[in-house]
């Protein structure tokens, strides 16, 4: 693992080669924030199976992922009966060539890595069936802020990208979970309700299997998040982009919000964005 450290926090980031046993076909292998540790309070992040176990699908910390595009083969095929393209092989940005029929990585992408004590940058270049894409990831630490920055440079063929972060927070002491600067709503459900103060609350009930809920939201600008935290009281996050699809999810061990970014890139176009996590 790579470690970023200052007097306030220690951030561990998975090594795409040395930590391959923690990587799979779901999350981006470069810039994977595995844990944020406070010297006074210990680990500040969680996971769907943390602390009992770990698996590559559920993940831990702050993984992120590029969703799969059934039309181009970039990332894979739509779930259901549709057959994956290219005999099951598809390019998943940030992972490499994946055999979707067997759900295994056929060829991992190679990353060029530059690291110092407060930042780590990783760059990989994908060349797959006429697509040429350069993906750059940088994680930096400044004070109590962890920034994850992503750049996608598309060289050939039109490219659609659909990316989302999946930060996993431990459940707070109360049922109040999170509040956004966006106006949000959602239908009646077993997992969540909206409080009078704007916080989304966890309902009492069985949380072992988890609760997923897509939010109806009015978004005209970047997202700001206030998240309740059992050790720190409150933590925060800010995106440089306006969320498109925006769900929340949690189980008995963790809670997460997932602001999706969706872009279409012509040949020669680029997209860049960042998200700050403040502890």
C-alpha positions in Angstrom: 0.0 0.0 0.0 1.0 3.6 -0.5 0.7 5.9 2.6 0.0 9.6 2.7 0.7 11.1 6.1 0.7 14.4 8.0 0.2 15.4 11.6 -3.6 15.0 11.3 -4.3 11.9 9.2 -2.8 8.8 7.6 -4.3 7.7 4.3 -3.6 4.2 2.8 -4.1 3.7 -0.9 -3.9 0.2 -2.5 -1.0 -0.6 -4.7 -2.4 -1.9 -8.0 0.2 -4.7 -8.2 1.2 -5.6 -4.6 -2.4 -5.4 -3.3 -4.0 -7.3 -6.2 -5.6 -9.8 -3.9 -7.8 -6.9 -2.7 -8.8 -5.9 -6.2 -11.4 -7.4 -8.6 -13.7 -6.6 -11.5 -15.8 -3.9 -9.8 -13.6 -1.0 -8.5 -10.9 1.1 -10.1 -7.5 -0.3 -9.2 -5.7 3.0 -9.2 -6.4 5.6 -6.6 -8.3 3.2 -4.4 -8.4 4.8 -0.9 -8.5 1.8 1.5 -8.5 3.6 4.9 -8.2 7.0 6.6 -6.8 6.8 10.1 -6.8 9.5 12.8 -4.0 9.0 15.4 -6.4 9.8 18.1 -9.6 8.0 17.0 -8.3 5.2 14.8 -9.8 4.1 11.5 -12.5 6.6 10.2 -13.9 4.5 7.3 -15.8 1.2 7.2 -17.1 -1.2 4.7 -20.1 -3.6 4.0 -18.3 -6.5 5.8 -15.8 -4.4 8.0 -14.3 -5.3 10.4 -15.1 -9.0 10.2 -14.0 -9.8 6.7 -13.2 -8.3 3.2 -14.1 -9.2 -0.3 -13.3 -7.5 -3.6 -17.0 -6.8 -4.6 -18.0 -5.1 -1.4 -14.7 -3.3 -0.9 -13.7 -1.0 2.0 -12.8 2.7 2.5 -13.5 4.9 -0.5 -13.4 2.8 -3.7 -14.8 4.1 -7.0 -15.9 2.6 -10.2 -16.6 3.1 -13.9 -20.0 1.5 -14.8 -20.1 -0.7 -17.8 -21.4 0.4 -21.2 -23.3 -2.3 -23.2 -23.1 -0.4 -26.5 -19.4 0.1 -26.8 -18.2 -2.8 -24.8 -16.3 -0.4 -22.6 -16.8 -1.8 -19.1 -19.1 -4.7 -20.1 -22.7 -5.6 -20.7 -26.0 -4.7 -19.1 -27.2 -7.1 -16.5 -29.8 -9.6 -17.5 -30.1 -11.9 -20.5 -28.1 -9.8 -22.9 -24.9 -11.5 -23.9 -21.6 -9.6 -23.2 -19.9 -8.3 -26.4 -16.6 -9.5 -27.8 -17.0 -13.1 -26.5 -17.3 -11.9 -23.0 -14.2 -9.6 -23.1 -14.7 -5.9 -22.2 -12.6 -3.0 -21.2 -13.3 -1.7 -17.7 -11.7 1.6 -17.2 -9.2 1.5 -14.4 -9.1 -2.3 -14.2 -8.2 -3.7 -17.7 -9.7 -6.4 -19.9 -12.4 -8.3 -18.0 -14.0 -11.6 -19.0 -17.6 -10.9 -18.1 -18.7 -14.5 -18.6 -16.4 -15.7 -15.8 -16.2 -12.4 -13.9 -12.4 -12.4 -13.8 -9.7 -10.0 -15.0 -8.2 -11.3 -18.2 -5.5 -8.6 -18.3 -4.8 -6.0 -15.7 -4.0 -2.5 -16.8 -0.5 -1.2 -15.9 -0.1 2.0 -13.9 2.7 4.5 -13.9 3.0 5.7 -10.3 4.6 8.8 -8.7 4.3 9.1 -5.0 5.5 11.3 -2.2 4.5 11.8 1.4 1.3 13.8 0.6 0.1 12.7 -2.8 0.2 9.7 -5.2 -0.5 9.9 -8.9 -1.3 7.0 -11.1 -1.7 6.9 -14.9 -2.8 4.1 -17.2 -3.4 3.8 -20.9 -6.1 1.6 -22.4 -6.0 0.4 -26.0 -8.9 -1.9 -26.7 -10.7 -2.6 -30.0 -10.1 0.8 -31.4 -10.6 2.7 -28.1 -7.6 4.6 -26.8 -8.1 6.1 -23.4 -5.7 7.6 -20.8 -6.9 7.5 -17.2 -5.1 9.6 -14.5 -5.9 9.3 -10.8 -4.4 11.5 -8.0 -5.0 11.2 -4.3 -3.6 14.0 -2.2 -3.7 14.9 1.5 -3.8 18.5 2.8 -4.6 19.1 6.5 -7.7 17.0 7.1 -8.8 17.0 3.5 -8.3 14.0 1.2 -8.8 14.9 -2.5 -9.4 12.3 -5.2 -9.0 13.7 -8.7 -9.7 11.9 -12.0 -8.9 12.8 -15.6 -10.1 10.8 -18.7 -8.5 11.6 -22.0 -10.2 10.0 -25.0 -8.2 9.7 -28.2 -10.3 7.7 -30.6 -14.0 6.7 -31.0 -16.9 8.3 -29.1 -16.8 7.2 -25.4 -19.5 7.3 -22.7 -18.3 7.2 -19.1 -20.4 6.7 -16.0 -18.4 6.9 -12.8 -19.3 7.0 -9.1 -17.5 7.1 -5.7 -18.6 4.7 -3.0 -17.4 6.1 0.4 -18.2 3.8 3.3 -18.8 5.5 6.6 -19.4 3.8 10.0 -22.9 4.3 11.4 -23.2 7.3 13.7 -24.5 7.1 17.2 -28.0 8.4 16.2 -30.2 7.5 13.3 -29.4 10.8 11.5 -27.1 9.9 8.6 -26.4 12.6 6.0 -27.6 16.0 4.7 -27.0 17.4 1.2 -27.0 20.9 -0.2 -29.4 19.6 -2.9 -33.1 19.3 -2.5 -33.8 15.5 -2.3 -36.8 13.3 -1.9 -37.7 9.7 -2.2 -40.7 7.4 -2.0 -41.8 5.6 1.2 -39.4 2.8 1.9 -38.2 0.4 4.7 -34.7 1.9 5.0 -34.8 5.7 5.1 -36.9 8.7 5.9 -36.3 12.5 5.6 -36.2 14.4 8.8 -37.6 17.9 9.3 -34.0 19.3 9.6 -33.1 17.9 6.2 -31.0 15.0 7.4 -31.8 11.5 5.9 -32.6 9.2 8.8 -32.1 5.4 9.1 -35.3 3.6 10.0 -35.4 0.9 12.6 -35.5 -2.7 11.2 -33.4 -5.4 9.6 -30.3 -3.9 8.1 -28.3 -7.1 7.5 -29.1 -7.3 3.8 -28.9 -3.6 3.3 -31.1 -0.8 1.8 -30.6 0.9 -1.5 -32.5 4.0 -2.4 -32.3 6.2 -5.5 -32.8 9.9 -4.6 -35.0 12.3 -6.6 -32.9 15.4 -6.5 -32.7 18.9 -7.9 -29.0 19.6 -8.9 -27.9 22.8 -10.5 -24.3 22.8 -9.2 -21.7 20.7 -7.3 -22.6 18.6 -4.3 -21.8 19.4 -0.7 -22.3 16.7 2.0 -22.5 16.8 5.8 -22.2 13.3 7.2 -22.7 12.2 10.8 -19.7 10.2 12.2 -19.4 8.2 15.4 -15.9 9.4 16.3 -15.7 12.9 14.8 -19.3 14.0 15.1 -19.5 15.5 11.6 -17.4 14.9 8.4 -18.0 16.6 5.0 -17.4 16.1 1.3 -17.6 18.3 -1.8 -17.6 17.4 -5.5 -16.5 19.5 -8.5 -19.3 18.1 -10.6 -23.1 18.1 -10.5 -24.5 14.6 -9.7 -26.6 12.8 -12.3 -28.0 9.6 -10.9 -27.7 9.7 -7.1 -28.5 6.7 -4.8 -27.7 6.0 -1.2 -27.0 2.5 0.3 -26.3 1.0 3.7 -26.3 -2.2 5.7 -25.7 -3.1 9.3 -22.0 -2.2 9.1 -21.8 0.9 6.9 -23.6 3.8 5.1 -22.7 5.3 1.7 -23.8 7.8 -0.9 -23.0 7.5 -4.6 -23.2 10.7 -6.7 -22.8 9.5 -10.3 -21.0 11.5 -13.0 -22.0 10.8 -16.6 -20.2 12.2 -19.6 -20.0 11.6 -23.4 -16.6 12.3 -24.9 -15.8 12.7 -28.6 -12.4 11.8 -29.9 -9.9 14.2 -28.6 -12.0 15.3 -25.7 -11.2 15.1 -22.0 -13.1 15.1 -18.7 -11.7 15.9 -15.3 -13.3 16.1 -11.8 -12.5 15.8 -8.1 -14.1 15.0 -4.8 -12.8 16.3 -1.4 -13.4 14.3 1.8 -13.0 16.3 4.9 -12.4 14.6 8.2 
